[in-house]
Amino acid sequence: MIEKVNPKHPDKIADRIAGAIVDLAYKLEKEPKVAVEVLIGHGKCHVIIETSVDFEKKSIHRIIRRIAGVVHPDVNIVSQDKKLNKNQNDKIRCGDNGIFKGMPITKEQKELSRIARNIYSQYPYDGKYILDGDKLIICQSNVKTKVLKKLYPNATINPLGNWTGGTDVDTGATNRKLGSDMADSVTGGGLHGKDLSKADVSVNIYAFLRAQQLQSPVEFSCAIGDENIGDMPYEEIVRIAKEYIDSVGGFEKFAEWGLF
């Protein structure tokens, strides 16, 4: 049993805005410290950024408009806490406490990801998809149900009828769709809106990749300031996570679909 949402779902719009701000941070600094929270809906977009980066609000407004369209931006940029900043002064150390469990992706999860991406490639609008054994549920906005029935005749499609979706119908918040992003993997944090010093990002990516490699569950925990997680230097985990982020096209692209 698995659920996926597509990149136009309001929660994913929030994740993508947060990811795009982190992408900008890495353009402005080599090793930025940044944590972003986004709440969007009904014509407004609230953004809080804790950071070492000297952002211009106009650049954040441009990101919001590009991804979310015409909404009223409310952006609050504050400096990162001094103690947190000092933690990274002379070496990349674990930037947060956390627990992480990476799980291999199942055939069912891969199949739903394929279905979701296929529908979105044809109809790039707000959508949510569920697969539970042979039961497929498709909620896809801005497409007539009869059109989708031709593609997936056995699916339950748009139970309440045709709909428009988007942030004028629903709100979106960062890291609210971790089930869609991570499948059976588990974390105490969130994947999106943070730089790679944050274990929420780097260790989750590393745990997920390691689980796929071993085809078995892996578990890690860490304390803020740790230089090693298990027998792996934290710097190496950050390097592996950075390679992965680069391979998918950056933090905003990573936010579109998560880890699978």
Helices and strands as residue ranges (DSSP letters): E 2-5, H 10-28, E 34-41, E 44-51, H 57-68, E 72-79, H 82-86, E 98-102, H 107-122, E 127-132, E 135-140, H 145-151, E 156-157, E 172-173, H 178-182, E 186-187, H 199-214, E 218-222, E 228-229, E 232-233, H 234-248, H 251-257
